[in-house]
Amino acid sequence: MRICVIGAGYVGLATGVMFGKLGHKVVCADIDARRVNAVNWGELPFYEPPLEKELRRLIRNGAMRATDDVASSVRDSGVVFICVQTPSLRSGRIDVGPVKAAAVAVGKALRGSRGYKVVVVKSTVVPSTTDSVLKPILERHSQKKSSRDFGLCMNPEFLQEGSALKDSMEPSRIVVGSEDRRAGRLLLSLYKPVNAPMISTDLRSAEMIKYASNVFLATKITYANEIANMCERFGIDSEPVLRAAGLDPRIGALFLRPGLGFGGSCLPKDVKALLDRARSEGYRSKLLSSILAVNESQPDEGIRMLEKELGDLRGKRIAVLGLAFKGGVDDVRETRAVPLITGLLARGARVVAFDPMAMENFIRIMPTIRYASSAGECLKGAEGCIVQADWPEFKKLGRKEFSKMKNRVIVDGRRFLDPEKVRRAGATYLGIGYGSRAP
Ligand SMILES: NC(=O)c1ccc[n+]([C@@H]2O[C@H](COP(=O)([O-])OP(=O)(O)OC[C@H]3O[C@@H](n4cnc5c(N)ncnc54)[C@H](O)[C@@H]3O)[C@@H](O)[C@H]2O)c1
């Protein structure tokens, strides 16, 4: 099958590589010519080494290529996946501009093309967008009728950045929403070699499944943060508390680690978008509002811990390790490093920051703070440090690096360091949800 993927971003390229690996011929169409060029050289526009290796192999073999010619790539394909971004507007509503523009381009290309094609919306869109916004655009510009002349499906993506290839090849489930059985069957047959439970449903349910999943994950993280914040005030270490709670199969251990809040391209935007969509129907979700409120104040927990140990932060050099929204990626969308550093600067601290991969992206957001070229350099002369992202290499920091600090106070903002190791290296360990009387 010839497959066209619109949008050579995280989801588009992971989808393209997955179908390329399954033996299909894939074209990724993007309006960003520089991105197209890089992909054709086998380079990803983001840090995801296993995916890049496979992309390079498929490009070399001629199984995959990128283009900025959306029209001809749609015309030459049997299935078209729309994978463009759906960012948040200031109001929290998703910006459907890019996905509408992609639908216009696909519709126009369908107009002149022959044969039955299936258009698949993979971008995350709030319930009713596919049938009430995108379908009319596709029909108007193609002058064809959905269900009769072309198929329309909604197929949400659940991959996590940092494990994009694995998550695409071994998904926990595949959800196919469709209006008509022919389109749904065709898409399900494409996924047949993938070993995962398949859920067939209608378009709106498929859209809602994505939000129901992400809102649960955001709720779970927020629960862990709230329990940890209380533990810390009660003088209890939250680690055994949450570990024991997570052993209950009804709760589960994953996503139960406290931290400075969730960021990234999906969770914050999806919670806001669902809150806005519910409000548009007259429903005010107290749960979703609370998740956002807790997440907003969570970076302050780290600053408060530092203040408790160091007093007034004015004029003090504070090292921030990790600027990506989590370790292992270079994505800085909605990273908690922004409110964290803004909070530190507001208290008069002198911030020095470092990230192994995300520095270039972060400098575009915060160009005026100081950056270090290594974790060791970042710590040099610092009176305190907050670890914001769980990069594995930060676990290796020890006496050699900590000894260069003016005051060895480490706030573990992701609860992933070994407290004993930090203490053995002569530093004071403080973690989110780590009580002062904790062992
Ligand atoms: N990143 C994730 O981890 C993830 C996971 C699951 C779902 N999603 C969802 O998938 C969607 C895509 O996310 P992403 O992170 O891959 O986005 P991205 O920003 O990484 O990539 C989007 C790409 O689409 C291109 N584009 C925009 N308009 C276009 C058009 N009209 N024609 C062709 N190309 C166009 C952009 O140039 C960009 O390369 C979003 O709705 C997101 O919420 C993302």
The ligand as an ORCA input file, in Angstrom:
! r2SCAN-3c Opt
* xyz 0 1
  N       4.420     14.487     20.278
  C       3.784     13.526     20.914
  O       4.330     12.876     21.799
  C       2.357     13.175     20.544
  C       1.815     11.957     21.010
  C       0.505     11.651     20.682
  C      -0.260     12.543     19.943
  N       0.281     13.723     19.534
  C      -0.559     14.609     18.725
  O      -0.196     14.444     17.361
  C      -0.267     15.684     16.660
  C       1.080     16.008     16.051
  O       1.998     16.222     17.091
  P       3.573     16.300     16.844
  O       4.205     16.384     18.183
  O       3.974     15.235     15.908
  O       3.670     17.716     16.105
  P       4.970     18.418     15.509
  O       4.830     19.859     15.816
  O       6.190     17.682     15.982
  O       4.865     18.184     13.936
  C       3.854     18.704     13.131
  C       4.378     18.817     11.708
  O       3.292     19.149     10.840
  C       3.760     20.062      9.862
  N       2.625     20.769      9.262
  C       1.838     21.725      9.803
  N       0.866     22.078      8.949
  C       1.028     21.329      7.843
  C       0.324     21.237      6.603
  N      -0.751     21.989      6.336
  N       0.768     20.363      5.663
  C       1.867     19.605      5.907
  N       2.566     19.641      7.075
  C       2.149     20.491      8.029
  C       4.710     20.951     10.630
  O       5.594     21.650      9.759
  C       5.426     19.924     11.529
  O       6.557     19.387     10.887
  C      -0.777     16.706     17.670
  O      -2.174     16.789     17.572
  C      -0.376     16.090     19.006
  O      -1.232     16.496     20.051
  C       1.566     14.042     19.805
*
